[in-house]
Every structure is written in structure tokens, then in C-alpha cells.
């Protein structure tokens, strides 16, 4: 299960039933969970933790030091959850003193040539298509789908259940349940197909549509639109998820 041509530090912790291919490098202070597969030429750098059932494809580099000039060699980590697929040439850098960790949650598919920079937080069930690039301290919520070749500005926040067109340049926060596309990036409606697939009811989808009708089509400034939503639409998880996201946005949300 472990190739004799792999280079594994004796202090690395390797779980049960782990497959490690030839020319893999695993540094000290690395934790590999049970049932992981590490393909040939992959590199797992110091202070990296992989959960269970992860598959790291050839030539991926996980846990390298960040490309941040403020980094001074402090102990920081890259933490990968369970059931993640990290395809060829994926790079994930560990954190800086800012947050201390780069976190990739559970059940995420990170396709070939993607980059996840220092202190990013990815939640669960995310798909990052080929060559997507996340700058430092980006946060991506559950079930987001990011099209290939997307560039995401540092400190941006991508909400849950979003769909982002390939080749997009993200420089604003992407609110929950949205489809965004075009150049410059713009709100193009809600991800109704994805929401249907994930079991959202017609009533829930209608609520989301009504919220965004007020946000984008009422002619109100954002603070007034949020006030109208609170006063006119009944409380629900979907309504409150959108309201809280917009209220907490530091970069501002994408325009219509």
C-alpha cells in the first residue's frame, strides 16, 4: 500500500489502509487519515492534516508555506476534511498569523490546477472547477460551484448554493443562492436548478426570489431594501441567510 520509492518522514502520522504512490513526499508534522490515496509525485508539506477517504492526485502540493510577505515562519496549518478530492497540480497553502489555518471542509472536489491561498476557509460540498484561483482569506460556503478559470479577490465571500460562471473575476461578495456571470460580474438570478436538486421546496425558492426582487429591482439602496425585506417578508431560514450575509459583507455584494 506504500511504495518503497515514497519519501515519508518518520514523524508523519499515517492512518490505516492508506495508499501512497512512488515519489510522494510527506514531511514531518503531517497527519494522513484512514483510507486516503496519495498518488505519485504528490507533496504533503509540514503542518498539514488530511481527513479520511481523501484522494490526492499526482503532482498536487498541499500545505506549502504561504505566498505572503508578512509570513515569518510561524507554525500554521492546512487542514483538509474528509472525502475530499484534490486533482492534479492543486496547490493549497497553509495559514498565516492572521487566522492560523487554511481550512478545506468535507466532500469537496478541487479540480486540476486550482489554487487555495493562505487562510482561506472552504466549507462543505464545494466544487472548484479547473484553474480556479482563490487569493488569501477568501471564504466559500456550502454547495458553491465555481466555474473554471475564475479569479477570486482576497477577502471575498462566496455564499452557499451559488453558481459562478467560468472565467469570472470576483471582486465583490456573492450572496447566497445566486447565479453570477458576465463581465463585469453581475447577479443574473437565483440558482433554481441547483436548489431544486438539493430539495428546496417551491415556497423556499419563491421566498429567495422575492428577497432578491427587493434587493435588486426595487430601486432602494441596500439598507432600505434590507429594512423592507424584514418588514414585509415572513421570517424564514432563507430570508435570514440572505439578510445576514448582506449585513455582514465587508466588500459589498455584486451588483445586478
C-alpha positions as CSV (number, residue, x, y, z in Angstrom):
1,X,0.0,0.0,0.0
2,X,3.0,2.3,0.5
3,X,5.6,2.5,-2.3
4,X,9.2,1.9,-1.4
5,X,10.0,4.9,-3.6
6,X,8.0,7.3,-1.4
7,X,9.8,9.7,1.0
8,X,7.9,9.7,4.3
9,X,9.2,11.5,7.4
10,X,9.3,9.1,10.3
11,X,7.3,11.5,12.5
12,X,4.5,11.7,10.0
13,X,1.3,10.1,11.2
14,X,-0.2,7.7,8.6
15,X,-3.7,6.2,9.2
16,X,-4.9,2.7,8.3
17,X,-5.3,1.4,4.8
18,X,-3.6,4.4,3.2
19,X,-2.1,4.1,-0.3
20,X,1.0,6.1,-1.1
21,X,2.5,6.0,-4.6
22,X,6.1,6.3,-5.8
23,X,7.9,9.6,-5.4
24,X,5.4,11.0,-2.9
25,X,7.0,13.3,-0.3
26,X,5.4,13.5,3.1
27,X,7.1,15.9,5.7
28,X,7.1,15.8,9.4
29,X,4.1,17.1,11.4
30,X,1.8,15.7,8.8
31,X,-1.4,13.7,9.6
32,X,-3.0,11.5,7.0
33,X,-6.4,10.0,7.8
34,X,-7.6,6.5,7.2
35,X,-8.3,5.2,3.6
36,X,-6.5,8.1,1.9
37,X,-4.9,7.7,-1.5
38,X,-1.8,9.8,-2.3
39,X,-0.8,9.4,-5.9
40,X,2.7,9.6,-7.4
41,X,4.7,12.8,-7.1
42,X,2.3,14.5,-4.7
43,X,3.9,16.6,-1.9
44,X,2.3,16.9,1.5
45,X,4.2,19.6,3.4
46,X,4.8,20.2,7.1
47,X,1.8,21.1,9.3
48,X,-0.8,19.6,7.0
49,X,-3.7,17.4,8.1
50,X,-5.8,15.3,5.8
51,X,-9.1,13.7,6.9
52,X,-10.4,10.3,6.0
53,X,-11.0,9.0,2.5
54,X,-9.2,11.8,0.7
55,X,-7.6,11.3,-2.8
56,X,-4.6,13.5,-3.7
57,X,-3.8,13.2,-7.4
58,X,-0.3,13.3,-9.0
59,X,1.8,16.5,-8.5
60,X,-0.6,18.2,-6.1
61,X,1.2,20.3,-3.4
62,X,-0.6,20.5,-0.1
63,X,0.4,22.7,2.8
64,X,3.3,24.7,1.3
65,X,4.2,27.9,3.1
66,X,2.0,30.9,2.1
67,X,3.0,33.5,-0.6
68,X,2.5,36.3,1.9
69,X,5.5,38.6,2.7
70,X,4.2,39.0,6.2
71,X,4.7,35.3,6.9
72,X,7.7,34.8,9.3
73,X,7.8,31.0,9.5
74,X,5.3,30.7,12.4
75,X,3.5,27.4,12.9
76,X,0.3,27.4,10.9
77,X,-1.7,24.6,9.3
78,X,-3.5,23.5,6.3
79,X,-6.5,21.3,7.4
80,X,-8.4,19.2,4.9
81,X,-11.6,17.5,5.9
82,X,-13.0,14.0,4.9
83,X,-13.9,12.7,1.5
84,X,-12.0,15.5,-0.5
85,X,-10.7,15.0,-4.0
86,X,-7.6,17.2,-4.8
87,X,-6.8,16.8,-8.5
88,X,-3.6,17.2,-10.5
89,X,-1.4,20.2,-9.6
90,X,-3.7,21.6,-7.0
91,X,-1.9,23.8,-4.6
92,X,-3.2,24.6,-1.1
93,X,-1.1,26.9,1.2
94,X,-1.2,26.8,5.0
95,X,-2.3,29.8,7.0
96,X,-0.5,32.9,8.4
97,X,-0.7,34.6,11.7
98,X,-3.9,36.2,10.5
99,X,-6.0,33.1,11.1
100,X,-3.5,30.3,11.7
101,X,-5.2,27.8,9.3
102,X,-6.3,27.3,5.8
103,X,-9.3,25.1,6.0
104,X,-10.9,22.9,3.4
105,X,-14.0,21.2,4.7
106,X,-15.7,17.9,3.8
107,X,-16.8,16.4,0.5
108,X,-15.1,19.0,-1.7
109,X,-13.9,18.5,-5.3
110,X,-11.0,20.7,-6.2
111,X,-10.2,20.2,-9.8
112,X,-6.9,20.4,-11.6
113,X,-4.6,23.4,-11.3
114,X,-6.8,25.1,-8.7
115,X,-5.0,27.3,-6.0
116,X,-6.3,27.9,-2.5
117,X,-4.2,30.6,-0.8
118,X,-3.4,31.2,2.9
119,X,-6.1,31.5,5.4
120,X,-9.0,30.6,3.1
121,X,-12.0,28.8,4.6
122,X,-13.9,26.4,2.3
123,X,-16.9,24.8,3.9
124,X,-18.5,21.6,2.6
125,X,-19.8,20.1,-0.7
126,X,-18.0,22.7,-2.9
127,X,-16.9,22.2,-6.5
128,X,-14.0,24.3,-7.8
129,X,-13.5,23.7,-11.5
130,X,-10.2,23.7,-13.2
131,X,-7.7,26.6,-12.8
132,X,-9.9,28.5,-10.3
133,X,-7.7,30.7,-8.1
134,X,-8.6,31.9,-4.6
135,X,-6.5,34.7,-3.1
136,X,-5.8,34.9,0.6
137,X,-8.6,34.8,3.2
138,X,-11.4,34.0,0.8
139,X,-14.4,32.2,2.3
140,X,-16.6,29.8,0.3
141,X,-19.8,28.5,1.8
142,X,-21.5,25.1,1.4
143,X,-22.6,23.8,-2.1
144,X,-21.0,26.6,-4.0
145,X,-20.0,25.8,-7.6
146,X,-17.2,27.9,-9.1
147,X,-16.7,27.7,-12.9
148,X,-13.2,27.1,-14.4
149,X,-10.7,29.8,-14.6
150,X,-12.4,32.0,-12.0
151,X,-10.2,34.6,-10.2
152,X,-11.3,35.5,-6.6
153,X,-10.0,38.6,-4.9
154,X,-8.6,38.4,-1.4
155,X,-11.1,38.7,1.5
156,X,-14.1,37.9,-0.8
157,X,-17.0,35.8,0.5
158,X,-19.0,33.4,-1.7
159,X,-22.3,32.4,-0.3
160,X,-23.9,29.0,-0.1
161,X,-25.6,27.3,-3.1
162,X,-24.1,29.8,-5.6
163,X,-23.2,29.1,-9.2
164,X,-20.4,31.2,-10.7
165,X,-19.7,31.3,-14.5
166,X,-16.3,30.1,-15.6
167,X,-13.8,32.8,-16.3
168,X,-15.4,35.3,-13.8
169,X,-13.4,37.9,-11.9
170,X,-14.8,38.0,-8.4
171,X,-14.1,41.3,-6.6
172,X,-17.3,41.6,-4.6
173,X,-19.1,39.2,-2.2
174,X,-21.5,36.7,-3.9
175,X,-24.8,36.5,-1.9
176,X,-26.4,33.1,-1.2
177,X,-28.3,31.1,-3.8
178,X,-27.2,33.4,-6.7
179,X,-26.1,32.8,-10.2
180,X,-23.4,35.3,-11.3
181,X,-21.9,35.8,-14.7
182,X,-20.9,38.4,-17.3
183,X,-18.1,40.9,-17.4
184,X,-18.0,42.8,-15.1
185,X,-19.5,40.2,-12.8
186,X,-23.2,40.7,-12.2
187,X,-26.2,39.0,-10.4
188,X,-28.1,37.0,-13.0
189,X,-30.8,35.4,-11.0
190,X,-31.0,32.6,-8.4
191,X,-29.6,29.1,-8.8
192,X,-33.1,27.5,-9.0
193,X,-31.9,24.3,-10.7
194,X,-29.3,23.6,-8.0
195,X,-31.8,24.4,-5.3
196,X,-34.4,22.0,-6.8
197,X,-31.7,19.3,-6.9
198,X,-30.9,19.8,-3.2
199,X,-34.5,19.6,-2.1
200,X,-35.6,23.2,-1.7
201,X,-39.4,23.5,-1.9
202,X,-41.2,25.8,-4.4
203,X,-42.1,28.0,-1.4
204,X,-38.5,28.3,-0.3
205,X,-37.4,29.2,-3.8
206,X,-40.2,31.8,-4.1
207,X,-39.0,33.4,-0.9
208,X,-35.5,33.7,-2.2
209,X,-36.8,35.2,-5.5
210,X,-38.8,37.8,-3.5
211,X,-35.8,38.8,-1.4
212,X,-33.7,39.4,-4.4
213,X,-36.5,41.2,-6.2
214,X,-36.4,43.8,-3.4
215,X,-32.6,43.9,-3.2
216,X,-32.0,44.3,-6.9
217,X,-35.3,45.6,-8.6
218,X,-37.0,47.9,-6.1
219,X,-34.8,50.9,-6.7
220,X,-33.9,51.1,-3.0
221,X,-30.4,51.5,-1.6
222,X,-29.2,48.4,0.2
223,X,-30.0,49.5,3.7
224,X,-33.6,50.4,2.7
225,X,-34.0,47.2,0.8
226,X,-33.0,45.1,3.8
227,X,-35.4,47.1,6.0
228,X,-38.3,46.5,3.6
229,X,-37.4,42.7,3.5
230,X,-37.5,42.5,7.3
231,X,-40.8,44.4,7.4
232,X,-42.7,42.7,4.5
233,X,-41.4,39.1,4.2
234,X,-42.1,36.5,6.9
235,X,-39.1,35.2,8.8
236,X,-37.5,32.1,7.3
237,X,-34.1,30.4,7.1
238,X,-33.6,31.5,3.5
239,X,-34.7,35.1,4.1
240,X,-32.4,35.4,7.2
241,X,-29.5,33.7,5.5
242,X,-29.5,36.4,2.8
243,X,-30.1,39.3,5.2
244,X,-27.2,38.2,7.5
245,X,-24.9,37.7,4.6
246,X,-25.5,41.2,3.1
247,X,-25.4,42.8,6.5
248,X,-22.0,41.2,7.3
249,X,-20.5,41.8,3.9
250,X,-17.3,43.9,4.1
251,X,-16.7,44.2,0.3
252,X,-20.3,44.8,-0.7
253,X,-22.3,42.4,-2.8
254,X,-22.2,42.0,-6.6
255,X,-24.5,44.4,-8.5
256,X,-27.3,43.5,-10.8
